Amino acid sequence: MNRQGLHIIFIIFCCQTVAFAQLDSVQKLPEVFLTDANLVQFSKGFKLEKLKDSVVRRNINSLTDVLRFNSSIYFKENGRGMVSSPSFRGTNAAQTAVIWNGININSVFTGQTDFNIISPFDYDEITVRSGGGGVQYGSGAVGGSVHLNNNFSFDADDLTEVELGYGSFSTLSGNAAVTRIWGKNYSNVAVDIISSENDYDYVGKNKKNSHGEFLRFTAKVNEARKLARGVASWNSEYSYNDRNFSGSLNTIGRDGYKDINTRNLLQLRQKYGRFTTIAKVAHLFEQFQYYPDSEKPNFSQGRASTTIGGLETEILFSKKMELNTKLEYTFIDAEGDNIGKRDRRNFSAVILWNHKVSRKLSYGINLRQEFSNDYDNPLLFSADAIWMLSKYYSIRVNGSKNYRVPTFNDLYWYAGGNYELKPETSYQVEVGQEFHFGKLDIDLSAYYIASENLIKWVPGSGSLWTPSNISRTENLGLEAKVNYSIRITDNQKLNFSALYSYTKAEDLEKNKQLIYVPFRKGNLSVDYNFSQLKAYLQGIYTGKAFTTTDNSELVEDNAILNCGVECVLSSAPNISLGGRIKNIFNTYYENVAYRPMPSRSFEIYLNFNI
């Protein structure tokens, strides 16, 4: 599908949303359905950070930027809009799980998610869960997980929202969403598109970013119907990405990449007294085409289809004791030019237990066992607890065993794949403290992660490289977050938040810091609201990160500051006009060696809420 066609689809959708906006509102039913209720119910002793809508909106065109400026996650980004992979608490990109409505969506080829192919628009919740989540969410949830959830509220107001934007580097963006509730039905439909020439200056280098054009189109549908004993729901998402990969300071980009991803989830939730059952069927599809020369028709490709069937049972023994059991079967059918035709069958059994001992103390114990046709899986466990010692102070602890399975590329790559690989395993423990003094909140965390059997590609026979289970790592770190809000007057409010993280992640074979893991990272955000005016500052400091395993080369530390302002028009209260400036001081910086990030940029946008 070409760019003009996608823009036409978006314009047609915007016209339809305005037409739908004329429908009368109806009585709403007081019901809310959470697509991934286990995230909160069985993570009491874990650190969860739900991002505010206002925080997401200010970086609405980039999930990478949403998380970069509002979490401790470091992103290795090969330039704006290019491949973006995370390092969460010093772990590698395949050890961070991305969970879409309770489903792990990391690629079966690479084991990771490119955060620049996911639009953050139209999710009801974006939550960062720190620490091991392998029991609940499977492979890859070692450093932590990022959760993208669509919830169903049967008593919400009807809403139509359209936003159009234009920015530097010939960037066009637009998104629209329609939410309707009538009788026992909920419906949400959304589209999002962004395209950019991406020809920013390399600050101080007398060069421009070339061959970095990109296009991203996303469409989402979320439907639900209230039944006599529960809720039936459908979540669906389609994304298309077309990117030219830009070069570096020393090379000219030539290659290109196109990918399509679809996700569908059907759930039936039924409640029978103290028993609740959740039956689900999910289908994930990913397809890519890699062009060594984007001007030529030759490409390599791959596609994978994942089908998941699961049944959960929740038993509420009392208001204080809850048990969740889950059986799940996964079938993956994949084919690629570099791996041939492959499949994987996986069966998992999960037990989640939560006990609220008293008003101040609760704990959880969780177990997971998997069985697969192409590797042996370890028994996973986790335990967590939170103890509120006073209304001002709480302490939480958790410990877990987690894993990451070998990817299809690791096992079956024609030029070096290794059938004998074992899953990576990690053990970790965390202690956290929470302080609440009126409008001041402080959160402190300390963690330790020990990983073994890490999969590493090393030189083999001749010029071939092959993966082996040879690496061991040790990660330890500290995280601190402060949030303070104050109401100056009845119509003036100021909010301040800051986050600091220290990460030491060591390769035990070399006694060196792992590559692309900065020791220090800090975030700062200041929000000011005055009547119909909103303004913000957001900043990030990233310490130096080594780029070679012997720690001889590095990317320098840097500090970036953004700002924005938005005003609701007094003559049209459903319309707001805003603008953003990114990299205010026009700082040169890199997240990956020799891959400069954008110079100062501007963006204006117009938002309609009907």
C-alpha positions in Angstrom: 0.0 0.0 0.0 1.5 3.4 -1.0 1.7 6.5 1.1 -1.0 8.4 -0.8 -3.4 5.5 -0.3 -2.9 5.5 3.4 -3.3 9.3 3.7 -6.6 8.9 1.7 -7.8 6.2 4.1 -7.0 8.5 7.0 -8.9 11.5 5.5 -12.0 9.3 4.9 -11.9 8.0 8.4 -11.7 11.6 9.8 -14.8 12.5 7.8 -16.6 9.5 9.1 -15.7 10.4 12.7 -17.2 13.9 12.3 -20.4 12.3 11.0 -20.6 9.8 13.9 -20.1 12.7 16.3 -23.6 13.8 15.6 -25.1 10.7 17.2 -27.0 11.2 20.4 -25.5 9.9 23.6 -27.2 7.1 25.4 -27.3 5.7 29.0 -24.1 4.0 30.0 -23.9 0.8 32.1 -21.6 1.0 35.1 -19.1 -1.6 34.1 -15.4 -1.7 33.4 -13.5 -4.7 31.8 -9.8 -5.0 32.1 -8.1 -6.9 29.3 -5.2 -7.8 31.6 -6.4 -7.7 35.1 -3.6 -9.9 36.3 -1.1 -7.1 35.8 -2.3 -5.4 38.9 -3.9 -8.2 40.9 -0.8 -10.4 40.9 2.0 -7.8 41.0 1.5 -6.3 44.4 5.2 -6.5 45.3 6.4 -5.2 41.9 7.0 -1.7 40.8 4.3 -0.6 38.3 4.3 2.8 36.6 1.2 3.7 34.7 1.9 6.6 32.4 -0.5 9.5 32.5 -2.5 10.3 29.3 -0.9 13.8 29.3 2.6 12.3 29.3 1.8 10.0 26.4 0.2 12.8 24.4 3.3 15.0 24.4 5.2 12.2 22.5 2.2 10.8 20.7 4.2 10.0 17.5 6.8 7.8 19.2 6.5 5.1 21.8 10.3 5.2 22.1 10.1 8.8 23.2 7.2 8.2 25.5 9.3 5.6 27.4 12.7 7.3 27.0 11.5 10.4 28.8 9.3 8.7 31.4 11.1 5.5 32.5 14.5 4.2 33.3 14.7 2.2 30.0 17.6 3.1 27.7 16.9 2.9 23.9 19.4 2.1 21.3 18.0 4.0 18.3 19.7 4.0 15.0 18.4 7.5 14.3 15.0 9.0 14.4 12.3 6.5 13.3 14.9 3.7 12.7 15.3 0.5 14.6 14.8 1.1 18.4 15.7 -1.6 20.9 15.5 -1.3 24.7 17.9 -2.0 27.6 15.8 -2.4 30.7 17.8 -2.6 34.0 20.9 -3.4 31.9 19.4 -6.4 30.1 19.5 -6.8 26.4 16.7 -6.1 23.9 15.3 -9.6 23.9 15.0 -9.6 27.7 12.3 -6.9 27.7 8.8 -8.2 26.9 6.2 -6.1 25.2 2.7 -7.2 26.3 -0.3 -6.3 24.2 -3.6 -6.8 26.2 -1.9 -9.7 28.1 -0.3 -11.3 25.0 3.5 -11.3 24.6 4.2 -9.9 21.1 8.0 -10.0 20.9 9.1 -11.2 17.4 9.6 -15.0 17.0 12.5 -14.2 14.6 14.6 -11.8 16.8 12.9 -12.2 20.2 12.5 -8.5 20.6 10.3 -5.6 19.7 11.2 -2.6 17.6 9.5 0.2 19.5 9.4 2.6 16.5 6.9 0.4 14.7 4.3 0.7 17.5 2.0 3.7 17.8 1.3 4.8 21.4 -2.0 6.3 20.3 -5.4 4.9 21.5 -4.2 2.7 24.3 -6.1 3.1 27.5 -3.1 2.2 29.6 0.7 2.1 29.0 2.3 0.6 32.0 5.9 -0.2 32.8 6.4 -3.2 35.0 9.9 -3.4 36.5 11.5 -6.8 37.4 11.0 -10.3 36.3 7.6 -11.3 34.8 8.4 -14.6 33.3 5.8 -16.5 35.3 2.9 -14.3 34.0 4.1 -13.3 30.6 6.6 -15.9 29.4 9.8 -15.6 27.5 11.8 -12.3 27.6 10.3 -10.6 30.7 13.6 -10.5 32.5 14.5 -6.8 33.0 10.9 -5.9 32.9 7.9 -5.5 30.6 6.0 -2.8 28.8 2.2 -3.2 28.8 -0.2 -1.8 26.1 -3.8 -2.3 27.2 -7.2 -1.4 25.8 -9.9 -1.5 28.4 -13.7 -1.4 28.1 -15.7 1.1 30.1 -19.5 0.7 29.7 -20.2 4.0 31.5 -17.8 6.2 29.6 -19.0 9.1 27.5 -19.1 8.9 23.7 -16.0 10.6 22.3 -14.6 11.6 18.9 -11.1 12.9 18.8 -9.0 14.1 15.8 -5.5 15.5 15.8 -3.5 16.8 12.9 0.1 17.8 13.1 3.0 19.2 11.0 6.6 19.4 12.1 10.2 19.8 11.1 11.8 17.4 8.5 8.6 17.5 6.5 6.8 15.4 9.1 3.0 14.9 8.7 1.0 13.2 11.4 -2.6 12.6 12.2 -4.8 10.4 14.4 -8.5 9.9 15.0 -10.5 7.8 17.3 -14.2 7.2 17.8 -15.7 5.6 21.0 -19.4 4.8 21.3 -21.4 3.1 24.0 -25.0 2.0 23.5 -27.0 -0.5 25.5 -24.7 -3.4 26.3 -22.2 -2.6 23.6 -18.8 -0.8 23.5 -17.0 0.2 20.3 -13.7 2.0 19.7 -12.1 2.5 16.3 -8.9 4.4 15.7 -6.3 5.2 13.0 -2.9 6.8 13.2 -0.4 7.8 10.5 2.9 9.6 10.4 5.3 10.1 7.5 8.5 12.1 7.4 11.4 12.9 5.0 13.5 12.8 8.2 16.3 14.9 6.7 17.6 16.5 9.9 21.0 18.1 10.2 23.8 16.4 12.0 24.6 19.2 14.5 28.1 20.6 13.8 28.9 18.1 11.1 27.8 19.9 8.0 25.8 16.8 7.0 22.2 15.8 6.8 20.4 12.6 7.6 19.8 11.0 4.2 17.8 8.0 3.1 15.9 8.0 6.3 12.3 8.5 5.1 9.7 6.5 7.0 5.9 5.9 7.0 3.8 4.2 9.8 0.1 3.5 9.5 -1.9 1.9 12.3 -5.6 0.9 12.6 -7.2 -0.4 15.8 -10.6 -1.8 16.7 -11.8 -2.7 20.2 -15.3 -4.1 20.7 -17.1 -5.5 23.8 -20.5 -6.7 24.7 -21.9 -7.1 28.2 -23.5 -10.5 28.7 -25.7 -11.9 31.5 -22.7 -13.2 33.4 -19.7 -11.4 31.9 -18.2 -9.7 28.9 -17.3 -10.8 25.4 -14.5 -8.7 23.7 -12.4 -8.3 20.6 -9.2 -6.4 20.3 -7.7 -6.0 16.8 -4.7 -4.0 15.5 -3.0 -3.6 12.1 0.3 -1.8 11.5 2.2 -1.2 8.3 5.7 0.3 8.2 7.8 1.4 5.3 11.3 2.7 6.1 14.5 3.5 4.4 17.4 2.9 6.8 19.5 6.0 7.1 23.3 5.7 7.1 25.8 6.8 9.7 28.5 9.5 9.9 30.7 7.4 7.8 28.3 5.5 5.5 25.5 6.2 3.1 22.3 4.4 3.7 20.9 2.1 0.9 18.8 -0.6 2.6 15.1 -0.5 3.3 12.6 -2.4 5.4 8.9 -3.0 5.2 6.8 -4.9 7.7 3.2 -5.7 8.5 1.9 -6.8 11.9 -1.6 -7.9 12.8 -2.9 -8.8 16.3 -6.3 -10.2 17.2 -7.6 -11.3 20.6 -11.1 -12.7 21.4 -12.0 -13.1 25.1 -15.1 -14.4 26.9 -15.2 -13.6 30.6 -17.9 -15.4 32.6 -18.6 -15.1 36.4 -20.3 -17.8 38.5 -20.3 -16.7 42.1 -16.8 -17.0 43.4 -15.6 -18.5 40.1 -14.6 -16.6 37.0 -13.5 -18.2 33.7 -11.7 -16.4 30.9 -11.5 -18.2 27.6 -9.3 -16.5 25.0 -8.1 -17.1 21.4 -5.4 -14.9 19.9 -3.7 -14.7 16.5 -0.5 -12.7 15.8 1.0 -12.3 12.4 4.3 -10.7 11.4 5.8 -10.3 8.0 8.9 -8.4 6.8 10.8 -7.6 3.6 14.4 -6.5 3.8 15.9 -4.7 0.8 19.7 -4.5 0.6 19.2 -1.7 -1.9 15.9 0.1 -1.6 16.0 1.2 -5.2 16.0 -2.4 -6.5 13.3 -5.1 -6.3 15.4 -7.8 -4.6 14.6 -8.6 -1.0 14.7 -11.3 1.6 11.6 -12.0 3.6 10.0 -13.8 6.5 6.6 -14.3 8.0 5.3 -15.9 11.1 1.8 -16.8 12.3 1.1 -17.4 16.0 -2.1 -18.9 17.3 -2.8 -19.0 21.1 -5.6 -20.6 22.9 -6.0 -20.3 26.7 -8.4 -20.9 29.6 -8.1 -19.1 32.9 -10.0 -19.8 36.1 -10.1 -17.3 39.0 -11.3 -18.6 42.4 -12.1 -16.0 45.1 -11.9 -18.0 48.3 -12.6 -14.8 50.3 -12.1 -11.1 49.9 -8.5 -11.8 51.0 -7.5 -14.9 49.1 -7.5 -15.3 45.3 -6.2 -18.1 43.1 -5.7 -17.9 39.3 -4.9 -20.9 37.1 -4.1 -20.7 33.4 -3.6 -23.3 30.7 -2.3 -22.1 27.4 -1.4 -23.6 24.1 0.7 -21.8 21.5 1.4 -22.8 17.9 3.9 -20.9 15.8 4.3 -21.4 12.0 7.2 -19.5 10.5 9.0 -19.3 7.2 11.9 -17.2 6.0 14.6 -17.1 3.4 17.2 -17.5 6.1 15.6 -20.1 8.4 13.4 -22.2 6.1 10.0 -23.5 7.2 9.8 -24.0 11.0 7.2 -24.5 13.7 7.0 -24.5 17.5 4.4 -26.0 19.8 4.3 -24.8 23.4 2.0 -25.7 26.3 2.1 -23.8 29.6 0.5 -24.1 33.0 0.5 -21.2 35.4 -0.6 -20.8 39.0 -1.0 -17.3 40.6 -1.8 -16.9 44.3 -2.5 -13.7 46.2 -3.3 -13.4 49.9 -4.1 -10.2 51.7 -3.1 -11.2 55.2 -4.3 -7.9 56.7 -5.1 -4.4 55.6 -1.4 -3.6 55.7 0.2 -6.9 54.4 -0.3 -9.0 51.3 1.9 -11.5 49.4 1.8 -13.5 46.2 3.4 -16.8 45.0 3.4 -17.8 41.3 4.6 -20.8 39.3 4.9 -21.6 35.6 5.9 -24.7 33.7 6.2 -24.9 30.0 6.6 -27.8 27.5 7.9 -27.2 24.0 8.8 -29.4 21.0 12.2 -27.8 20.4 13.8 -26.9 23.7 13.6 -27.8 27.4 12.0 -25.2 29.7 12.8 -24.6 33.4 10.2 -24.4 36.1 9.7 -20.7 36.8 8.6 -19.1 40.1 8.2 -15.7 41.7 7.2 -14.4 45.1 6.3 -10.9 46.1 5.0 -9.0 49.1 4.1 -5.4 50.2 3.8 -4.2 53.7 2.3 -0.9 54.6 4.1 0.0 57.9 2.2 3.3 58.2 0.2 5.6 56.0 3.5 7.3 55.1 5.7 4.3 54.4 5.5 1.0 52.6 8.1 -1.6 51.7 7.9 -4.2 48.9 10.0 -7.1 48.0 10.0 -9.6 45.1 12.2 -12.4 43.8 11.9 -14.5 40.7 13.4 -16.9 38.2 12.9 -16.0 34.6 14.0 -17.1 31.1 14.3 -16.3 27.5 13.9 -19.0 24.8 16.2 -19.2 21.7 14.6 -17.4 18.8 14.1 -19.0 15.4 17.1 -17.0 14.1 19.2 -18.4 16.9 18.2 -22.0 16.3 17.7 -22.2 12.5 19.7 -19.5 10.8 21.2 -21.2 7.7 24.6 -19.7 8.2 25.3 -20.7 11.8 22.1 -21.6 13.7 22.5 -23.9 16.7 19.9 -26.5 17.4 21.4 -27.4 20.8 20.8 -24.0 22.5 19.2 -23.9 25.9 16.9 -21.1 27.3 18.7 -18.3 29.1 17.8 -18.2 32.8 17.9 -15.3 35.3 17.4 -15.0 39.0 16.6 -11.7 40.6 15.6 -10.0 43.8 14.3 -6.4 44.4 13.6 -4.3 47.5 11.5 -1.2 47.1 10.3 1.6 49.5 7.4 4.0 49.0 7.0 7.3 50.9 3.8 9.3 50.8 3.7 12.8 52.5 0.7 14.6 51.3 1.4 15.7 47.7 5.0 14.4 47.8 5.6 10.8 46.7 9.0 9.1 46.7 9.9 5.6 45.4 13.2 3.9 46.0 14.3 0.6 44.5 17.4 -1.6 44.6 17.7 -4.8 42.5 20.1 -7.6 41.6 19.9 -9.9 38.5 22.2 -12.9 37.8 21.8 -14.4 34.4 23.4 -17.5 32.9 23.4 -19.5 29.6 23.1 -16.2 27.8 23.0 -16.7 24.0 25.9 -15.0 22.3 27.0 -15.2 18.6 30.7 -16.0 18.4 33.1 -16.8 15.6 32.8 -20.4 14.4 34.5 -22.3 11.6 35.8 -20.3 8.8 34.0 -16.9 8.6 30.8 -18.1 10.1 29.4 -17.0 13.4 27.2 -19.2 15.5 25.2 -18.7 18.8 26.2 -20.5 22.0 25.2 -20.5 25.7 28.4 -19.1 27.0 27.7 -15.7 28.7 27.1 -14.9 32.3 26.1 -11.5 33.5 25.4 -9.7 36.8 23.2 -6.6 37.0 22.6 -4.4 40.0 21.1 -1.0 40.3 19.3 1.7 42.1 16.3 3.7 41.0 14.7 6.7 42.6 11.5 8.6 41.7 10.1 11.8 43.2 6.7 13.3 42.3 5.4 16.5 43.8 2.2 18.4 42.9 0.9 21.7 44.2 -2.3 23.7 43.6 -1.3 27.3 43.4 -4.8 28.7 43.0 -8.2 27.2 42.1 -7.2 27.2 38.4 -3.4 26.9 38.6 -1.5 23.6 39.2 2.1 22.7 39.1 3.5 19.2 39.0 7.2 18.1 39.3 8.6 14.7 38.7 12.1 13.3 38.5 13.6 9.9 38.0 17.2 8.7 38.5 18.7 5.3 37.8 22.1 3.8 38.3 22.9 0.5 36.5 25.9 -1.7 36.7 25.6 -4.6 34.2 28.8 -6.7 34.0 29.9 -9.4 31.6 31.4 -11.8 34.1 33.7 -13.3 31.5 35.4 -10.0 30.7 34.6 -8.1 34.0 33.5 -5.2 31.8 30.3 -3.2 31.6 27.9 -4.5 29.0 27.6 -2.4 25.8 24.9 0.2 25.5 24.1 0.2 29.2 24.7 3.7 30.6 25.7 3.8 34.3 23.4 6.8 34.9 20.1 8.1 33.5 17.9 10.8 34.7 14.5 12.2 33.7 12.9 15.5 34.7 9.4 16.8 34.0 7.6 20.0 35.0 3.9 20.6 34.1 2.0 23.8 34.6 -1.7 24.2 34.1 -3.5 27.5 34.2 -7.2 27.6 33.3 -7.2 26.6 29.6 -3.4 26.8 29.1 -1.0 23.9 29.6 2.7 24.0 29.4 5.5 21.5 30.1 9.3 21.0 30.2 10.8 17.5 29.9 14.4 16.7 30.1 16.6 13.6 30.0 20.2 13.0 31.0 22.0 9.9 29.6 25.4 9.0 30.9 28.1 7.5 28.8 27.6 4.0 27.4 30.3 1.7 26.1 30.0 0.5 22.5 32.7 -2.2 22.5 33.0 -5.3 24.7 36.5 -4.2 25.9 35.0 -0.8 26.9 37.5 1.0 24.8 34.9 3.1 22.9 31.8 4.9 23.9 29.0 7.3 23.2 29.3 10.4 25.2 26.9 11.5 27.9 24.2 14.1 26.9 21.3 16.1 28.1 18.3 17.0 26.1 15.4 19.4 26.9 12.0 19.6 25.2 9.1 21.9 25.9 5.5 22.3 24.8 2.4 24.4 25.2 -1.3 23.8 24.5 -4.3 26.2 24.7 -8.0 25.5 24.5 -9.7 28.1 22.3 -12.1 30.1 24.3 -14.4 30.5 21.3 -14.4 26.8 20.7 -13.8 24.8 23.9 -13.6 21.5 22.0 -10.6 22.7 19.9 -7.1 23.1 21.2 -4.0 24.3 19.5 -0.5 23.3 20.6 3.2 23.3 19.7 6.3 21.4 20.8 10.1 22.1 20.6 12.4 19.2 20.8 16.1 19.4 21.6 15.8 23.1 22.5 19.5 23.7 22.8 20.3 21.9 19.5 22.6 19.4 21.2 24.6 16.8 19.2 24.0 13.4 20.7 24.0 9.7 19.8 22.3 6.6 21.2 24.2 4.3 18.9 27.8 5.0 17.8 28.0 7.1 14.7 24.2 7.4 14.4 23.4 11.1 15.1 20.0 11.9 16.6 17.9 14.9 15.4 18.8 18.6 15.7 16.3 21.1 17.1 12.8 20.5 15.7 9.4 22.1 15.9 5.9 20.7 15.7 2.4 22.3 15.7 -0.9 20.4 16.1 -4.6 21.0 16.2 -6.9 18.8 18.3 -10.6 18.3 18.1 -12.7 16.7 20.8 -16.3 16.2 20.0 
